[in-house]
Amino acid sequence: MTWSRREFAKGVVCLGGTLLVGCEGPEEDESLFPCGVCAGDPGTDSVVLSTTYLGDTLNVRLWSASETREETVAIEDGMACIEVNKLTPDTEWQFYFLDGDQRRSSVGRFRTNATGAKPIRFGASSCLGNTGTLACLERAAEDELDFFVLLGDTIYGDSCHFLAEYRDKWDRQLTTREGLRALLASTGVYATWDDHELTNN
């Protein structure tokens, strides 16, 4: 039997990344984190981790093969977001968000950038439309890419005018489109915008 690194990580999530197969770890609760998780703008030693969450207290736990960390996350209007610094370069990390009752999000993955030149594997997409499960992104999520680039027209927020409306549109996209949710959890993401993020020009 052959496991990918991602499958192995899912099988041993326990005690904040300690590799103790079969032990009791935090229980995943998708209802608390319906939009999944995201690792944005990974650098050589930093990353921005985010999720949606309606509670008051939330931590993020992340680990590599040689290190485990846990930090408190600020929550504002249901958005939990934290910039994590002083990470080891060129390292694969796993992470999840954890509430005070030891209920966690799904497991996310990202890789910090190398400090020098090296081969990389990345993907990119644009113009995702408003419907469909995005099976192509589900396939990309299985490839353990070093990062992914969202080149715009990701949510088609043409009808949105206020922050709450944009957030609602992102929530709908992430809760109904499995491919996008899976992709954002699978690797670090860099994103830019195009016209449909704001209005159809």
Secondary structure, DSSP 8 states (H G I E B T S, - for coil): ----HHHHHHHT--GGG---TT----EE-TTT-TT-EEEES--SS-EEEEEE--SS-EEEEEE-SS-EEEEE-EEETTEEEEEE-S--SS-EEEEEEEETTSEE---EEEE---SS-----EEEE----SSS--HHHHHHHTT--SEEEE-S-SS--TT--SHHHHHHHHHHHHHH-HHHHHHHHHSEEEE---GGGT---
